[in-house]
């Protein structure tokens, strides 16, 4: 019986993590603020720690859930060499 309870808790934690990880960023920020406010009202943490908890929970752990990290922003094109520099041969390649 205890083994089934432990497995159930592990599966529930994994499901919660998956839902939290793939939740839209706006929902995640709102849920993080509500969770932090609830823990503060329950007396588990103080106001400063509640703000830190909300900020920590609202962050993403990498790419995949479009947020404001900027990793999906279009990259600036590399500078192309000047046309006259690309066409002219180097002086060492001239035949004598």
SVG drawing of the C-alpha trace seen along z (x, -y; Angstrom):
<svg xmlns="http://www.w3.org/2000/svg" viewBox="-4 -48 61 50">
<polyline fill="none" stroke="black" stroke-width="0.4" points="0.0,0.0 2.8,-2.5 4.5,-1.7 1.4,-2.6 1.1,-5.8 4.7,-6.8 4.3,-6.0 1.0,-8.1 2.8,-11.1 5.7,-10.8 3.2,-10.7 1.2,-13.6 4.4,-15.7 5.5,-14.9 2.1,-15.8 2.1,-19.1 5.6,-19.9 4.6,-19.1 1.5,-21.3 3.5,-24.2 6.3,-23.9 4.2,-24.0 1.6,-26.5 1.4,-29.8 3.7,-32.4 0.8,-34.8 -1.0,-32.0 2.2,-30.9 2.9,-34.5 -0.7,-34.8 -0.6,-31.4 2.8,-32.1 1.5,-35.3 -1.6,-33.6 0.4,-30.7 2.8,-33.1 0.0,-35.3 -1.7,-32.1 1.4,-31.0 1.8,-34.4 -1.8,-34.5 -1.3,-31.1 1.6,-32.5 4.2,-30.2 6.4,-33.0 6.7,-36.8 5.9,-39.4 9.5,-39.8 9.9,-36.0 6.4,-35.8 7.7,-38.3 10.8,-36.3 8.8,-33.1 6.4,-34.6 9.4,-35.8 11.1,-32.5 8.0,-30.5 7.2,-32.8 10.5,-32.2 10.9,-29.6 13.7,-27.0 14.8,-27.5 13.5,-27.7 10.1,-26.3 7.6,-28.5 7.7,-31.8 8.4,-34.4 10.5,-37.6 13.9,-35.9 14.5,-37.2 15.9,-33.9 13.3,-33.8 13.9,-37.3 15.0,-37.6 18.8,-37.8 20.5,-40.7 22.1,-39.7 25.9,-39.5 27.7,-42.2 28.5,-41.1 32.0,-41.9 32.3,-44.8 31.8,-43.9 35.2,-45.3 37.0,-43.4 35.3,-40.1 36.1,-40.3 39.7,-41.6 42.4,-38.9 45.0,-39.2 48.4,-40.5 50.2,-37.2 48.1,-35.3 49.4,-37.3 51.5,-35.4 55.0,-36.8"/>
</svg>
